Amino acid sequence: MDFPSDALRNIATHVWLTLFQTDLHPVEITEDEFAKEDLAGIVHISGAWQGEVTVQCPAALARQLAAQMFAMAPEDLSQEEIRDALGEITNVCGGNLKAILPGPSQLSLPSIVSGSDYSLHVLGHHIVQQVGFRCGGAPLMVTVFQPDKGRAGIA
Amino acid sequence: MKVLIVDDSKAMRMIVLRTLRQAGFGDHEFAEASNGREALERLTEERFSLVLCDWNMPEMSGIDLLRSLRERGSKVPFGFVTSESSDAMRLSATEAGALFFITKPFTPEVFQSTLGSLFS
């Protein structure tokens, strides 16, 4: 099936509006904006539709979002709490995407990658849709990967 | 009422609790569990009036928790609060004995309309 053209934008804006009472608008974001310390949440969807959803943002933005979710001061959050928060944001985005894709399929538990100056690749998969936003002035990137044609999606 | 909130994400457990309060259901006792197995242990040892449970969790999923409870004869009111919402999942939830199915992200208004009768 053709991937729904506005799927990521609609899901991300819905999630942000409901969770954070924040409007998101798509903007052009380049990879080099993520060269400094950032985090990426990943969930895998398997079954009738296969692919991955990632949510990537700078560590400082992840801390701010986590602070809102935990209703705590940003400086009081642990790294584990920040990872938990971004993992849940990714889970919610992935789950909402799964709902509009062919089923039945399963959603994995989220994983979190953190560090600086890295690039995220899902082996044997390619990007089918990627949307950038600015949230509090910081870059936010939501991406969907799917297996390359002819591959079973196993590295 | 004593309410059990089950979700592997601590952040989401906080959001569920906060939203329950925003929906006007704050005058009750709340407890938390981080997966189905932990919830099953608590539900075996303590009496709860309502369970709000995520679907996809490590150790034991929400649907497996519900099925285990019903197999043991528990009739505790139980529903799902989950990021996933396929028709198949909703059907499985209903067949297993779930009373409601709330999709994340949710608002206080959704909690009010879905849970109001259970808290009254």
Chai-1 contact restraints between the chains, C-beta under 6 A:
chainA,res_idxA,chainB,res_idxB,connection_type,confidence,min_distance_angstrom,max_distance_angstrom,comment,restraint_id
A,V15,B,P105,contact,1.0,0.0,6.0,A-B,restraint_1
A,T18,B,P105,contact,1.0,0.0,6.0,A-B,restraint_2
A,L19,B,P105,contact,1.0,0.0,6.0,A-B,restraint_3
A,M69,B,A11,contact,1.0,0.0,6.0,A-B,restraint_4
A,F70,B,A11,contact,1.0,0.0,6.0,A-B,restraint_5
A,F70,B,M14,contact,1.0,0.0,6.0,A-B,restraint_6
A,D84,B,S9,contact,1.0,0.0,6.0,A-B,restraint_7
A,D84,B,K10,contact,1.0,0.0,6.0,A-B,restraint_8
A,D84,B,A11,contact,1.0,0.0,6.0,A-B,restraint_9
A,A85,B,A11,contact,1.0,0.0,6.0,A-B,restraint_10
A,E88,B,S9,contact,1.0,0.0,6.0,A-B,restraint_11
A,E88,B,A11,contact,1.0,0.0,6.0,A-B,restraint_12
A,E88,B,M12,contact,1.0,0.0,6.0,A-B,restraint_13
A,N91,B,S83,contact,1.0,0.0,6.0,A-B,restraint_14
A,V92,B,S83,contact,1.0,0.0,6.0,A-B,restraint_15
A,V92,B,K104,contact,1.0,0.0,6.0,A-B,restraint_16
A,V92,B,P105,contact,1.0,0.0,6.0,A-B,restraint_17
A,G95,B,S83,contact,1.0,0.0,6.0,A-B,restraint_18
A,G95,B,E84,contact,1.0,0.0,6.0,A-B,restraint_19
A,K98,B,E84,contact,1.0,0.0,6.0,A-B,restraint_20
A,A99,B,S85,contact,1.0,0.0,6.0,A-B,restraint_21
A,G103,B,S86,contact,1.0,0.0,6.0,A-B,restraint_22
A,P104,B,A88,contact,1.0,0.0,6.0,A-B,restraint_23
A,L107,B,N56,contact,1.0,0.0,6.0,A-B,restraint_24
A,L107,B,E84,contact,1.0,0.0,6.0,A-B,restraint_25
